[in-house]
Every structure is written in C-alpha cells, then in structure tokens.
Amino acid sequence: MFQTRLKSGIVLVAAALVTIWCSGIVLCCTLLALSLIGMSEYYRVMGLHKEHYGILEITAFASAVLYYIGVYANAGRYAAAAIVLPLILLMGVYVFAYPRIVIQDIQTAYFGFLYVAVMLSFILRTRLLPDGGYLVWLIFLCSWGCDTLAYCTGMLIGKHKMAPILSPKKTVEGAIGGVLGAAILGLIFAAVTGGTLYRYALICAVGALISMIGDLAASAIKRNQDVKDYGTLIPGHGGVLDRFDSVIFTAPVIYFLAMLVLY
C-alpha cells in the first residue's frame, strides 16, 4: 500500500508541476476536470447520484463549466453572478420537478458546486495573480507539506489524539509539527524565490491550520455517510476528494491571505 501511495504521489506532483507551469487553459481545464470528478464523487456519496446522471447533477456540472469559463476570462465584476446563477437554475429545476425532487437534493447539488468547483478554482485564481507562478505553490506546501510532516511527527512523538472519532491516527503533536513544518517550508520557499520570509511563513502556518480542517471535514462527511473513500481514481489514495480535501480549503485561504499580506 505504501509503495502504491508513493508512486501515485509522485505522479500527482509531476502532474501538478506540468499543469501549473503551463497555467492558462491547461490549468483551467485540469481544475475543471478535477472539479467535475470531485462533484460526481460527492453526489454519489451523498446519495444524489442514482443509476444515471439526473437533471440536478447535469445542471450543477454545467454551472461548474460556466463558472470556470468566467474565472479564466477574469470576469471579476460577474463573480457574484457566477455564484448566484447556479442556485437560481437549481431552484428552477426544483420548482418544475416538484415533488419528485426535494429541497435536500437542491442543497446537496449546490453545496457540491461550492465545496468542490468554487473552492478548487482558487488555485487558478492564485496562479493568475502577479507572481502567481510562485504563490500558487504555497497552496501545496501548506496542504500536502503539512500532511506529510504531521504524519512523520505523529509517528515519532504523537501521543495525544486530536480527533479520535473522525481520524484516530491524528495527534496534537502531529498537528503542531505539521504547522511548524509548513512555516519552515514557507521560509525556505521565500528564501529561494526572493519573497518576504515572515510573510510567507505566516501564510503557510495559517494555511496549514486550515488544511487540517479541510481534511477532517472530508472525514466527517465520509463518517456521516458510512463510506471509507470518496472514490478509487487515484491508487492508494482514493478519489479526487480524498487527495484534494485539504487543498480545497487551503486554496481560497492562500489566495485571500496573499491579497491581504502581499499586495
């Protein structure tokens, strides 16, 4: 299992390097594809997806496509419309399909759009910032870096359980090690790229804290629905949401912190 996870991890890092370096349409299409897969995983776990894709799922997928087109076109003035319009469309489906569709289905469909597509899009939004080619890597330093360092610290000195019901293997010591490790990675990254040391360290430390919330939130959803993994797409890791659960939360936080601290 460890070798499988390692090989998949190497492939994921390589794919991230290529798509983020290419930026533009390549990164946009990659994130859109990940969003559609992640939304599909979420709908399956939540019971919205049946044998075939229904009108709610198709509407949510179409909303994600339109949303990413807007992000890529940098249509900032229409950002609010890109969030509100999908809800209007879904409520329209609800009205005309009532009572076959219930309000809980609408909530699931819309939350999946926000939770996966909108949150992941901040990777692209960060990449499109000035110096975004450097800043976007802070997202992965915070999430994947924190996850790896927290795991190593927890294995070495972890004693106190952090969330025994949601994730029995996570420890307080591991969490502290992950946050401190992410801050150190931020310092190293700043030194290499010419960034401000304390600002990058602060961004990475805060991002690491948020990444753990994202990880535990995904675990809570799976516990509620009594499933082990969201999918099987990535060998040794599960589905898109299993691997990107922390990135989903970290991406918007890094974007707004960068806007606040660096600009």
N, C-alpha and C positions, 0 to 999 in steps of 0.2 A: 504493500500500500504506500509506504514512504517513497519508494522509487517511482511509483506511478505519479504521486503528487509532485515530486521533484521535477520529473520530466514535463508534466503539464504546466508547472510553474515557470519553467524555462521557456516553454513555447509561448505562454501568456506574456512574459516580459519582452520576448523578442517581437511579438505582435504589437505590443504597446509601443515599443521603440519605433517600429516602422510607421505605424499609423499616426502617431503624434508628430514624428518628424515630417511626414508628408503633409499633415494638417489639412486645411481646406476641405474639399469634397470627400477625400478619403476618410478623414477622421469623422466627418459628419455622417457618412453612410455607415461606417463601422459602429458608431454610437447608436444610430437609429436601429441597426440590425440587432445590437445587444438589447436595446430597449424593447423591441417587439418580442424578442425571445423571452426576456425577463417578465414582461407583462403577461405573456402566454403562460409562463410558469406560475405566476401569481394567481391568475384566473383559474388555473387547474387546481391549485392547492386550496383555493377558497371555494371551489365547487361551482364557479360561474360557467366554466367550460364543460360542455357535455360531450356527446359523440362528435358533434360538428361545431364549427365556429358560428356563434349566433350573432344577431344584429348588434347587440351591445359590444361584443368584442370587436367586431368589424368597425364600428363607429369609433371606439377607443383607439384602435390601430390607425385608422385614417387621421384621427386627431393628432396622434404622435407624429405621423408623416408631415402633416401641415405645420406642426409646431417646429420641427427640425428645419424645415424649409425657411421658416421665419427667423430662427436663430442663425442659420447660415447666411441669410440675407442681411443679418444685423438690423432687423426691423425693430429697433428698440422702442419706438413710440407705440407699437402694436403689441408689446409684450403682455399687457393685461388682457387684451382681447384673445391672445393665444391660450390663456388660462381659462377665461370665462366661456369662450365659444364651445369647447368640448362639453362643458356642463349643460349648456343650453341644448346642444344636439342630443345628449343622452337623456335629458328630461323630455325632449320632444319624442324620442323613442318610447319613453316610459308612458307618456300620455296616450299615444296611439296604439301601444301594445298592451295597455292595462285591460284586465288584471293578470294577464299571462306573465308580465314582468312586475316584480315588486320593488319597492324603494331600496331594499337592501342590495339588490342587484345593481342598481344605479350607483350606490355608494361604493360597492366593490369595484365596478368598472372605472369610476372616476378616480378613486384612490390609487388604483393600479397605474393610471396615466400619470398622476402626480408623483407617486412614490418612485416609479422607475424612469419613465421617459423624461420628465421635467428635471428631476434630481440629477440624472446622469448627464443631461445636456450641459451642466455647468463645467464639465471637462472641456467641452468645445468653447464655451463662453470664456473660460480661463485661458485657453490656447489663443483666443482672438484678442486678448489684452496686449498692450505694449509689453514687450519682454515675456509674452505668454509662452514662448518656446521653452523658457526656463521655469517660469512659475507653475506651469501645469504639472511638473514633476513633483511638486510639493504635495499634491493630492495623493500620489502613490507612495511617497516617502512616509506620509502620515498614516495611511491606511495599511498597506502591506508591510511597511517597515515596522510600524508599531506592533502589528500582529505577530511578526516573526520574532522580534525582540521580547515581546511579552511572553511568548511561548517558551523561549530559551530561559528567561529569568524565572518564570514559573517552574520550569523543570528543575532548575538548580536550587532555588531557595524558597519556592512557593509553599506556604503553609495555610494561610487564611483564605477561605473560599470567598469569592467576590459575589457570585450569583449562583449559589448551589443548585437552585431549581432549574434555571434557564441553561446554565453552562457549568456543570460540576467541575470541570478541569481548570477553569479560570480562577486565578488567585489575585489577592490585593497586591502582593509583591510583584506578580507578573504585570499587572496594570501599571504600577509605578515604574517598573523597568521599561515598559513599552513607551510611556510618555517621556521619560528621561532620554531613552534611546532615540526617539523621534526628534527631540530637541537637539540632540548631538548630531544626528543626521542633517538637521537643518543648518547647524553651524558649519558642518563640513561642506554642505552644498553651497552655502553662501560664500565660503572661502574660495571655492573652486570657480564659482560663477561671478564673483565680484559683488555679491549682494551685501546688505547690511546684516551683520552677524546676529545681533539681538532680535531684530525684527523677524528674520527667518526662523530663529529658534522659537520665538513666541508663537508664530503661525503654526509651526509643526507641532508644538506641545498642545495647543488648543485643538488642532486638527486631530491629533492622536486621541484625545479625550472623546471627541465627537465620534471618531471611528469606532470606538468600543460601544458607544450607544447604538450605532447602526448595526453592529454585529449582534448585540444582544436583542435588539428589536426584531431582527430577522429570525433569531432563535425563538423569540416569544411567539411570533406568528406560526412558526412550524409546530411549536408545542400546543398551541391552541387548536391547530388542525390535525394534530397527531400524525405528522409526517417527519421523516428523517432528513430528506433533502428536497430541494425545490425541483431538481431535475437530474439528468445523467449526462448532460452535454460535455462536461469537462471531466475526463477520467481522474479519479482520486479526489476531486473537489466537489462534484455535484453539478448543479445547474449554474446559470449566469448569476442568479440572486445569491447563491451560496458563496460564490467567489467575489462578487462585487457588492456584497451587503454593506461593508464598511465604506467602500468608495462612494456609494450612493449618498451617504450622509456627509462624507468629508468634502466632496466636490463643491457643493454650494458654500460651505463654510470657508474653504480656502479662497474661493472667488470673492466673497464679501470681505474677508479679512485682508486680502490683497488690495482691494479697493480702498479699504479704511486705513490701512497701515502704510502702504507703499505708494499711494497716489494722492 
